[in-house]
Amino acid sequence: MVAVIRGKQSAESELKKFEDSQDSSDRHEGWRYFIEKTGLKAGTDPTEATQHRQAELEGRELKALQETETPSLPLPHRQR
């Protein structure tokens, strides 16, 4: 997390600043900045925001894993 900004226009402006200051070799290697909607308050400390975002991501991943696990029930016998 680099910054928590209020409003789409402000976020787009800040994104442009980050992109303009980014080293071209980093961009060429695939490092990009992006806008992501969040419930965090504008001005939240970036370290705290990163920790919060990581915890949310891990929660979503755990939920997805639990949803994809299939119960190990025996298959019903088919009558002939």
C-alpha atoms as an extended CHARMM CRD file, in Angstrom:
* protein
*
        80  EXT
         1         1  MET       CA              0.0000000000        0.0000000000        0.0000000000  PROA      1               0.0000000000
         2         2  VAL       CA              1.4210000000        3.3520000000       -0.9630000000  PROA      2               0.0000000000
         3         3  ALA       CA             -1.3940000000        5.7430000000       -0.0320000000  PROA      3               0.0000000000
         4         4  VAL       CA             -5.0340000000        5.8470000000        0.9590000000  PROA      4               0.0000000000
         5         5  ILE       CA             -6.7280000000        8.6760000000       -0.9500000000  PROA      5               0.0000000000
         6         6  ARG       CA            -10.3150000000        9.9330000000       -0.7860000000  PROA      6               0.0000000000
         7         7  GLY       CA            -12.1750000000       10.2350000000       -4.0950000000  PROA      7               0.0000000000
         8         8  LYS       CA            -11.6420000000        8.8650000000       -7.5700000000  PROA      8               0.0000000000
         9         9  GLN       CA            -10.2360000000       12.0700000000       -9.0850000000  PROA      9               0.0000000000
        10        10  SER       CA             -7.7380000000       12.5440000000       -6.2720000000  PROA      10              0.0000000000
        11        11  ALA       CA             -6.6960000000        8.8940000000       -6.5220000000  PROA      11              0.0000000000
        12        12  GLU       CA             -6.2030000000        9.1490000000      -10.2870000000  PROA      12              0.0000000000
        13        13  SER       CA             -4.1040000000       12.3030000000       -9.8290000000  PROA      13              0.0000000000
        14        14  GLU       CA             -1.9610000000       10.6330000000       -7.1580000000  PROA      14              0.0000000000
        15        15  LEU       CA             -1.5850000000        7.5370000000       -9.3420000000  PROA      15              0.0000000000
        16        16  LYS       CA             -0.2800000000        9.7110000000      -12.1820000000  PROA      16              0.0000000000
        17        17  LYS       CA              2.3130000000       11.2390000000       -9.8210000000  PROA      17              0.0000000000
        18        18  PHE       CA              3.5150000000        7.7840000000       -8.7530000000  PROA      18              0.0000000000
        19        19  GLU       CA              3.7100000000        6.5850000000      -12.3560000000  PROA      19              0.0000000000
        20        20  ASP       CA              5.6420000000        9.7020000000      -13.4330000000  PROA      20              0.0000000000
        21        21  SER       CA              8.2020000000        9.1480000000      -10.6720000000  PROA      21              0.0000000000
        22        22  GLN       CA              8.5610000000        5.4070000000      -11.3320000000  PROA      22              0.0000000000
        23        23  ASP       CA             11.8140000000        4.1960000000      -12.8520000000  PROA      23              0.0000000000
        24        24  SER       CA             11.2080000000        2.9970000000      -16.4160000000  PROA      24              0.0000000000
        25        25  SER       CA             13.1140000000       -0.2550000000      -15.7820000000  PROA      25              0.0000000000
        26        26  ASP       CA             10.6980000000       -1.1170000000      -12.9390000000  PROA      26              0.0000000000
        27        27  ARG       CA              7.7300000000       -0.4570000000      -15.2000000000  PROA      27              0.0000000000
        28        28  HSD       CA              9.3200000000       -2.5290000000      -17.9680000000  PROA      28              0.0000000000
        29        29  GLU       CA              9.7340000000       -5.4330000000      -15.4970000000  PROA      29              0.0000000000
        30        30  GLY       CA              6.0050000000       -5.3120000000      -14.7240000000  PROA      30              0.0000000000
        31        31  TRP       CA              5.8450000000       -3.2440000000      -11.5360000000  PROA      31              0.0000000000
        32        32  ARG       CA              2.7030000000       -1.1100000000      -11.6960000000  PROA      32              0.0000000000
        33        33  TYR       CA              0.6530000000        1.0900000000       -9.4170000000  PROA      33              0.0000000000
        34        34  PHE       CA             -3.1190000000        0.6370000000       -9.4370000000  PROA      34              0.0000000000
        35        35  ILE       CA             -6.2330000000        1.9990000000       -7.7770000000  PROA      35              0.0000000000
        36        36  GLU       CA             -8.1990000000       -0.2650000000       -5.4770000000  PROA      36              0.0000000000
        37        37  LYS       CA            -11.4270000000        0.6220000000       -3.6990000000  PROA      37              0.0000000000
        38        38  THR       CA            -11.2630000000        0.1830000000        0.0780000000  PROA      38              0.0000000000
        39        39  GLY       CA            -13.1560000000        1.0060000000        3.2270000000  PROA      39              0.0000000000
        40        40  LEU       CA            -10.0700000000        2.5220000000        4.8660000000  PROA      40              0.0000000000
        41        41  LYS       CA            -10.1230000000        6.1970000000        5.8180000000  PROA      41              0.0000000000
        42        42  ALA       CA             -8.1440000000        8.6530000000        3.6780000000  PROA      42              0.0000000000
        43        43  GLY       CA             -4.7620000000        9.3640000000        5.2460000000  PROA      43              0.0000000000
        44        44  THR       CA             -4.4580000000        5.9420000000        6.9190000000  PROA      44              0.0000000000
        45        45  ASP       CA             -0.8160000000        5.1070000000        7.6170000000  PROA      45              0.0000000000
        46        46  PRO       CA              0.4670000000        3.0930000000        4.6140000000  PROA      46              0.0000000000
        47        47  THR       CA              2.0010000000        0.4040000000        6.8540000000  PROA      47              0.0000000000
        48        48  GLU       CA             -1.2700000000       -0.0580000000        8.7380000000  PROA      48              0.0000000000
        49        49  ALA       CA             -3.2050000000       -0.0440000000        5.4450000000  PROA      49              0.0000000000
        50        50  THR       CA             -0.8970000000       -2.7080000000        4.0000000000  PROA      50              0.0000000000
        51        51  GLN       CA             -1.3520000000       -4.9370000000        7.0480000000  PROA      51              0.0000000000
        52        52  HSD       CA             -5.1330000000       -4.5040000000        6.8420000000  PROA      52              0.0000000000
        53        53  ARG       CA             -5.1650000000       -5.2750000000        3.1220000000  PROA      53              0.0000000000
        54        54  GLN       CA             -2.9740000000       -8.3780000000        3.6320000000  PROA      54              0.0000000000
        55        55  ALA       CA             -5.2940000000       -9.6700000000        6.3680000000  PROA      55              0.0000000000
        56        56  GLU       CA             -8.3260000000       -9.1550000000        4.0920000000  PROA      56              0.0000000000
        57        57  LEU       CA             -6.5710000000      -10.9740000000        1.2420000000  PROA      57              0.0000000000
        58        58  GLU       CA             -5.6570000000      -13.9250000000        3.4650000000  PROA      58              0.0000000000
        59        59  GLY       CA             -9.2580000000      -14.0910000000        4.7110000000  PROA      59              0.0000000000
        60        60  ARG       CA            -10.6110000000      -14.1780000000        1.1440000000  PROA      60              0.0000000000
        61        61  GLU       CA             -8.0940000000      -16.8700000000        0.1670000000  PROA      61              0.0000000000
        62        62  LEU       CA             -8.9770000000      -19.0140000000        3.1820000000  PROA      62              0.0000000000
        63        63  LYS       CA            -12.6900000000      -18.6870000000        2.4200000000  PROA      63              0.0000000000
        64        64  ALA       CA            -12.1060000000      -19.6530000000       -1.2270000000  PROA      64              0.0000000000
        65        65  LEU       CA            -10.0800000000      -22.7040000000       -0.1690000000  PROA      65              0.0000000000
        66        66  GLN       CA            -12.7830000000      -23.8090000000        2.2540000000  PROA      66              0.0000000000
        67        67  GLU       CA            -15.4530000000      -23.4210000000       -0.4250000000  PROA      67              0.0000000000
        68        68  THR       CA            -13.5160000000      -25.5590000000       -2.8990000000  PROA      68              0.0000000000
        69        69  GLU       CA            -12.8630000000      -28.4240000000       -0.4910000000  PROA      69              0.0000000000
        70        70  THR       CA            -15.2020000000      -31.3120000000       -1.1860000000  PROA      70              0.0000000000
        71        71  PRO       CA            -16.5330000000      -33.4380000000        1.6580000000  PROA      71              0.0000000000
        72        72  SER       CA            -15.2070000000      -36.9800000000        1.6760000000  PROA      72              0.0000000000
        73        73  LEU       CA            -18.5350000000      -38.7980000000        1.6850000000  PROA      73              0.0000000000
        74        74  PRO       CA            -18.8860000000      -42.2300000000        0.1230000000  PROA      74              0.0000000000
        75        75  LEU       CA            -20.6220000000      -42.3270000000       -3.2450000000  PROA      75              0.0000000000
        76        76  PRO       CA            -24.1130000000      -43.8770000000       -3.1620000000  PROA      76              0.0000000000
        77        77  HSD       CA            -24.4440000000      -47.4040000000       -4.5860000000  PROA      77              0.0000000000
        78        78  ARG       CA            -26.1490000000      -47.5580000000       -7.9460000000  PROA      78              0.0000000000
        79        79  GLN       CA            -28.8550000000      -50.1560000000       -8.3550000000  PROA      79              0.0000000000
        80        80  ARG       CA            -28.7700000000      -52.2380000000      -11.5260000000  PROA      80              0.0000000000
